[in-house]
Amino acid sequence: MSRRCVIVAPEAVKIEAVSKVSALRKFGVVARVAGQQVGRSRTFNAFTNAARTTARSFKNAGHQLWLEVTGSVFLTMAAFGAFAGVHEYREYAAGRVPAGRVALAACFTLTFAWFGLTSFWRVRRKNQRP
């Protein structure tokens, strides 16, 4: 009887080749497990809530700034329309232009003044909400 040095017993079951899994699938499994672990973290939840609150605050401030800037632009355009209206009225009084141009300047001025004022009213109404 010869003594052979065998690492695996001859009666051991042969191991079949391990199936290959794509790197993307491995990454998906790791990401899912990490997501489950992070989802339970109080620190992660605190940071998430802080980010949401900060984003909401910036959104509200940005919307208020947008309304104020557009209101200012509209009121500035209404002021230019008023100056043009005064000029056209003087021309109309001198008999050089028809009355339609004065009416057009007045409509322009009133329309843009309305847009500007309602923009500021929206800001005020939004700030009064609880």
C-alpha contacts under 8 A as a table, 3 or more apart, distances in Angstrom:
res1	aa1	res2	aa2	distance
6	V	9	A	6.54
8	V	12	A	6.77
9	A	12	A	5.45
21	V	25	R	6.65
21	V	26	K	6.96
22	S	25	R	5.32
22	S	26	K	6.45
23	A	26	K	5.01
23	A	27	F	6.09
24	L	27	F	5.02
24	L	28	G	6.16
25	R	28	G	4.96
25	R	29	V	6.34
26	K	29	V	5.18
26	K	30	V	6.26
27	F	30	V	5.07
27	F	31	A	5.98
28	G	31	A	5.06
28	G	32	R	6.07
29	V	32	R	5.14
29	V	33	V	6.25
30	V	33	V	5.25
30	V	34	A	6.05
31	A	34	A	5.03
31	A	35	G	5.92
32	R	35	G	5.03
32	R	36	Q	6.23
33	V	36	Q	5.12
33	V	37	Q	6.31
34	A	37	Q	5.08
34	A	38	V	5.99
35	G	38	V	5.06
35	G	39	G	5.83
36	Q	39	G	5.20
36	Q	40	R	6.73
37	Q	40	R	5.54
37	Q	41	S	6.87
38	V	41	S	5.13
38	V	44	F	6.47
39	G	44	F	7.09
39	G	45	N	7.26
40	R	44	F	8.00
40	R	45	N	7.98
41	S	44	F	5.29
41	S	45	N	6.37
42	R	45	N	5.04
42	R	46	A	6.06
43	T	46	A	5.03
43	T	47	F	6.23
44	F	47	F	5.13
44	F	48	T	6.08
45	N	48	T	5.00
45	N	49	N	6.13
46	A	49	N	5.19
46	A	50	A	6.10
47	F	50	A	5.00
47	F	51	A	6.07
48	T	51	A	5.14
48	T	52	R	6.23
49	N	52	R	5.10
49	N	53	T	6.12
50	A	53	T	5.14
50	A	54	T	6.06
51	A	54	T	5.13
51	A	55	A	6.01
52	R	55	A	5.11
52	R	56	R	6.08
53	T	56	R	5.13
53	T	57	S	6.18
54	T	57	S	5.09
54	T	58	F	6.18
55	A	58	F	5.13
55	A	59	K	6.02
56	R	59	K	5.00
56	R	60	N	6.18
57	S	60	N	5.21
57	S	61	A	6.16
58	F	61	A	5.07
58	F	62	G	5.84
59	K	62	G	5.06
59	K	63	H	6.06
60	N	63	H	5.13
60	N	64	Q	6.19
61	A	64	Q	5.09
61	A	65	L	6.11
62	G	65	L	5.02
62	G	66	W	6.06
63	H	66	W	4.96
63	H	67	L	6.24
64	Q	67	L	5.19
64	Q	68	E	6.22
64	Q	123	V	5.92
65	L	68	E	5.11
65	L	69	V	6.04
66	W	69	V	5.24
66	W	70	T	6.09
67	L	70	T	5.29
67	L	71	G	5.93
67	L	119	S	5.50
67	L	120	F	6.70
67	L	122	R	7.58
67	L	123	V	6.60
68	E	71	G	5.00
68	E	72	S	6.10
68	E	119	S	6.71
68	E	120	F	6.08
68	E	123	V	7.26
69	V	72	S	5.08
69	V	73	V	6.21
70	T	73	V	5.01
70	T	74	F	6.11
70	T	116	G	7.06
70	T	119	S	7.17
71	G	74	F	5.15
71	G	75	L	6.11
71	G	115	F	6.83
71	G	116	G	3.95
71	G	117	L	6.56
71	G	118	T	7.67
71	G	119	S	5.07
71	G	120	F	6.06
72	S	75	L	5.12
72	S	76	T	6.05
72	S	116	G	6.36
73	V	76	T	5.08
73	V	77	M	6.19
73	V	116	G	7.36
74	F	77	M	5.04
74	F	78	A	6.12
74	F	112	F	5.29
74	F	113	A	6.47
74	F	115	F	6.25
74	F	116	G	4.76
75	L	78	A	4.88
75	L	79	A	6.17
75	L	112	F	6.38
75	L	113	A	5.37
75	L	115	F	7.77
75	L	116	G	5.02
75	L	117	L	7.52
76	T	79	A	5.02
76	T	80	F	6.39
77	M	80	F	5.09
77	M	81	G	6.12
77	M	109	T	7.62
77	M	112	F	6.59
78	A	81	G	4.83
78	A	82	A	6.09
78	A	108	F	7.10
78	A	109	T	4.53
78	A	110	L	7.06
78	A	111	T	7.74
78	A	112	F	5.08
78	A	113	A	5.25
79	A	82	A	4.97
79	A	83	F	6.34
79	A	109	T	7.11
80	F	83	F	5.12
80	F	84	A	6.19
80	F	109	T	7.92
81	G	84	A	4.97
81	G	85	G	5.94
81	G	105	A	5.95
81	G	106	A	7.41
81	G	108	F	6.28
81	G	109	T	4.88
82	A	85	G	4.83
82	A	86	V	6.19
82	A	105	A	7.12
82	A	106	A	7.14
82	A	109	T	5.70
83	F	86	V	5.17
83	F	87	H	6.26
84	A	87	H	4.98
84	A	88	E	6.04
84	A	105	A	6.55
85	G	88	E	5.03
85	G	89	Y	6.00
85	G	102	V	5.81
85	G	105	A	4.86
85	G	106	A	6.07
85	G	109	T	7.90
86	V	89	Y	5.07
86	V	90	R	6.29
87	H	90	R	5.24
87	H	91	E	6.34
88	E	91	E	4.93
88	E	92	Y	5.98
88	E	97	V	7.46
88	E	101	R	6.63
88	E	102	V	5.47
88	E	105	A	7.68
89	Y	92	Y	4.85
89	Y	93	A	6.02
89	Y	102	V	5.71
90	R	93	A	5.05
90	R	94	A	6.24
91	E	94	A	5.11
91	E	95	G	6.35
91	E	96	R	5.44
91	E	97	V	5.89
92	Y	95	G	4.95
92	Y	96	R	5.71
92	Y	97	V	4.98
92	Y	98	P	6.18
92	Y	99	A	6.37
92	Y	102	V	7.38
93	A	96	R	7.71
95	G	98	P	7.56
97	V	101	R	7.13
98	P	101	R	6.14
98	P	102	V	7.65
99	A	102	V	5.32
99	A	103	A	6.37
100	G	103	A	4.98
100	G	104	L	6.00
101	R	104	L	4.98
101	R	105	A	6.18
102	V	105	A	5.17
102	V	106	A	6.17
103	A	106	A	5.01
103	A	107	C	6.11
104	L	107	C	5.14
104	L	108	F	6.11
105	A	108	F	5.08
105	A	109	T	6.10
106	A	109	T	5.10
106	A	110	L	6.11
107	C	110	L	5.18
107	C	111	T	5.96
108	F	111	T	5.25
108	F	112	F	6.22
109	T	112	F	5.47
109	T	113	A	5.97
110	L	113	A	5.08
110	L	114	W	6.04
111	T	114	W	5.15
111	T	115	F	6.34
112	F	115	F	4.95
112	F	116	G	6.11
113	A	116	G	5.12
113	A	117	L	6.10
114	W	117	L	5.23
114	W	118	T	6.04
115	F	118	T	5.38
115	F	119	S	6.18
116	G	119	S	5.22
116	G	120	F	6.60
117	L	120	F	5.26
117	L	121	W	6.18
118	T	121	W	4.80
118	T	122	R	6.10
119	S	122	R	5.23
119	S	123	V	6.61
120	F	123	V	5.10
120	F	124	R	6.34
121	W	124	R	5.06
121	W	125	R	6.02
122	R	125	R	5.05
122	R	126	K	5.94
123	V	126	K	5.12
123	V	127	N	6.24
124	R	127	N	5.18
124	R	128	Q	6.36
125	R	128	Q	5.22
125	R	129	R	6.77
126	K	129	R	5.65
